[in-house]
Amino acid sequence: MGMNSDAAEFPLPTAKTASTIRGGAEQFRNAETVYRDASGRRIDIREDIESKKKQLVDKNMEQIKRWGVGLKQREEQQQRRQDIEDIRKEAQGSKSPIKEHEKDLIARDRFGDPMKIQMQREEEAAKRRLNLAGLPKCKFPGTPNRYGVNPGHRWDGVDRGNGYERRLLDARNQVTAKQQMAYDITSREL
């Protein structure tokens, strides 16, 4: 009889009790979690998260703006503001500080400035010309050539060519002379 008494204490689940258990679980399956504070009041977690997010954004907006600009750009911007303020104070009807400011703007170096690059090229070419002028010259007169290149300072004065340059220049000079003669004849007749 000991077994029967245990069975009475723990009844076996029936089909009816199993369906009520499943139905109860389905009831809470789509339920939302309820959050409470320390005192037991309900808290709407979505509103809390949104308010904290808004506070963080408002608090850090200035820092976010500062991070968007580099230190050098910020310094340049402050310097420009200070320069403009100085010019406004100094100007007071006088135009000379404004012209000085324009000269400062023109003299300022900018990355990728095409005119600056052009001026640097011209300066380099002038330096090269000065360097070439400082080289020793050949002591012999060079033979004329189609490129107008002078002989180097180590040339010994002996023309070792096959005469092609001389014949080419003679032919060009004859053509030019014939054209000039034809022009002179036609202009005389008029």
VMD Tcl script that draws the C-alpha trace (Angstrom):
set ca {
  {0.00 0.00 0.00}
  {2.98 2.22 0.27}
  {3.01 2.55 -3.45}
  {-0.56 3.60 -3.64}
  {-0.07 6.34 -1.10}
  {2.85 7.77 -3.10}
  {0.75 7.76 -6.21}
  {-1.90 9.76 -4.43}
  {0.60 12.35 -3.42}
  {1.99 12.82 -6.95}
  {-0.79 12.38 -9.50}
  {0.25 11.59 -13.08}
  {-0.47 14.30 -15.63}
  {-3.57 13.77 -17.67}
  {-4.43 15.12 -21.10}
  {-6.52 17.86 -19.50}
  {-3.73 19.15 -17.27}
  {-1.17 19.02 -20.13}
  {-3.37 21.17 -22.38}
  {-3.86 23.78 -19.65}
  {-0.10 23.95 -19.14}
  {0.47 24.45 -22.87}
  {-2.29 27.04 -23.09}
  {-0.76 28.99 -20.22}
  {2.63 29.03 -21.92}
  {1.09 30.28 -25.16}
  {-0.55 33.08 -23.25}
  {2.85 34.48 -22.14}
  {4.79 33.67 -25.27}
  {4.35 37.15 -26.88}
  {4.32 39.13 -23.62}
  {6.79 41.98 -23.13}
  {9.25 42.11 -20.26}
  {8.23 44.42 -17.43}
  {11.07 46.43 -15.91}
  {10.81 47.91 -12.43}
  {12.96 50.28 -10.42}
  {14.23 49.73 -6.86}
  {10.93 50.85 -5.31}
  {8.92 48.45 -7.51}
  {7.38 50.99 -9.89}
  {7.17 50.08 -13.57}
  {9.76 51.67 -15.85}
  {9.31 52.20 -19.60}
  {12.78 51.15 -20.74}
  {12.38 52.55 -24.27}
  {11.74 56.08 -23.04}
  {14.61 55.75 -20.59}
  {17.02 54.64 -23.34}
  {15.88 57.42 -25.69}
  {16.25 60.10 -23.01}
  {19.74 58.88 -22.09}
  {20.72 58.81 -25.77}
  {19.44 62.36 -26.24}
  {21.36 63.54 -23.17}
  {24.56 61.94 -24.47}
  {24.13 63.49 -27.90}
  {23.44 66.92 -26.42}
  {26.33 66.58 -24.01}
  {28.84 65.45 -26.65}
  {27.64 67.56 -29.60}
  {30.35 70.15 -29.02}
  {32.99 67.45 -28.77}
  {31.70 65.80 -31.96}
  {31.95 69.13 -33.77}
  {35.50 69.60 -32.54}
  {36.48 66.11 -33.68}
  {35.23 66.87 -37.19}
  {37.96 69.50 -37.66}
  {41.68 69.01 -37.24}
  {43.77 71.03 -34.81}
  {45.61 72.89 -37.56}
  {42.37 73.89 -39.28}
  {40.91 75.09 -35.97}
  {44.02 77.18 -35.29}
  {43.90 78.66 -38.81}
  {40.21 79.48 -38.38}
  {40.89 81.26 -35.08}
  {43.81 83.11 -36.67}
  {41.59 84.24 -39.58}
  {38.95 85.49 -37.13}
  {41.61 87.37 -35.17}
  {43.05 88.88 -38.38}
  {39.62 90.01 -39.54}
  {38.90 91.53 -36.16}
  {42.26 93.34 -36.20}
  {41.60 94.65 -39.70}
  {38.16 95.92 -38.68}
  {39.65 97.72 -35.69}
  {42.52 99.21 -37.72}
  {40.58 100.06 -40.89}
  {38.14 102.68 -39.57}
  {38.13 104.40 -42.99}
  {41.77 103.70 -43.89}
  {42.43 101.32 -46.80}
  {46.10 100.52 -46.13}
  {45.50 97.68 -43.59}
  {43.15 96.01 -46.06}
  {45.80 96.16 -48.79}
  {48.35 94.72 -46.37}
  {45.90 91.93 -45.58}
  {45.47 91.23 -49.30}
  {49.27 91.04 -49.69}
  {49.41 88.58 -46.80}
  {46.73 86.45 -48.45}
  {48.64 86.46 -51.74}
  {51.92 85.54 -50.05}
  {50.36 82.65 -48.10}
  {51.37 79.18 -49.30}
  {48.57 76.87 -50.38}
  {48.85 73.20 -51.24}
  {48.49 72.46 -54.97}
  {48.50 76.14 -56.05}
  {49.11 76.02 -59.84}
  {50.62 79.52 -60.01}
  {53.03 78.69 -57.22}
  {54.11 75.56 -59.10}
  {54.62 77.61 -62.29}
  {56.68 80.22 -60.44}
  {58.84 77.49 -58.89}
  {59.48 76.04 -62.36}
  {60.51 79.45 -63.67}
  {62.84 79.99 -60.71}
  {64.44 76.57 -61.28}
  {64.93 77.36 -64.98}
  {66.57 80.68 -64.08}
  {68.90 78.89 -61.65}
  {69.82 76.37 -64.36}
  {70.59 79.22 -66.77}
  {72.85 80.82 -64.18}
  {74.61 77.51 -63.64}
  {75.09 77.06 -67.40}
  {76.49 80.58 -67.69}
  {79.09 79.70 -65.08}
  {80.46 76.70 -67.05}
  {83.64 77.14 -69.12}
  {83.12 77.84 -72.83}
  {84.81 76.24 -75.81}
  {87.78 78.23 -77.11}
  {87.06 77.27 -80.76}
  {84.16 78.60 -82.82}
  {81.68 75.80 -83.34}
  {80.25 74.80 -86.70}
  {76.63 75.81 -87.15}
  {74.08 73.03 -86.71}
  {70.30 72.70 -87.10}
  {69.68 72.77 -83.31}
  {71.86 75.75 -82.48}
  {73.85 73.77 -79.90}
  {77.27 75.17 -79.01}
  {80.21 72.79 -78.64}
  {81.27 71.61 -75.19}
  {84.25 73.10 -73.39}
  {86.36 69.98 -74.02}
  {85.98 70.03 -77.85}
  {89.30 70.22 -79.69}
  {87.99 72.17 -82.72}
  {88.13 69.31 -85.23}
  {84.88 68.65 -87.13}
  {84.63 64.87 -87.38}
  {81.18 64.81 -89.04}
  {80.38 63.45 -92.49}
  {79.19 66.84 -93.80}
  {75.47 66.14 -93.47}
  {74.77 69.14 -91.21}
  {76.60 71.50 -93.55}
  {74.73 70.22 -96.64}
  {71.37 70.38 -94.79}
  {71.90 73.96 -93.68}
  {73.10 74.95 -97.16}
  {69.93 73.48 -98.71}
  {67.72 75.33 -96.20}
  {69.57 78.57 -96.82}
  {69.15 78.17 -100.62}
  {65.39 77.64 -100.25}
  {65.11 80.69 -98.01}
  {67.21 82.76 -100.44}
  {65.00 81.72 -103.40}
  {61.84 82.66 -101.48}
  {63.31 86.03 -100.52}
  {64.38 86.69 -104.12}
  {60.90 85.81 -105.41}
  {59.34 88.14 -102.87}
  {61.68 90.97 -103.84}
  {60.90 90.51 -107.54}
  {57.15 90.52 -106.99}
  {57.27 93.53 -104.69}
  {59.38 95.52 -107.21}
  {56.85 94.97 -109.97}
  {54.02 96.41 -107.92}
}
mol new
graphics top color blue
foreach p $ca { graphics top sphere $p radius 0.5 }
foreach p [lrange $ca 0 end-1] q [lrange $ca 1 end] { graphics top cylinder $p $q radius 0.2 }
display resetview
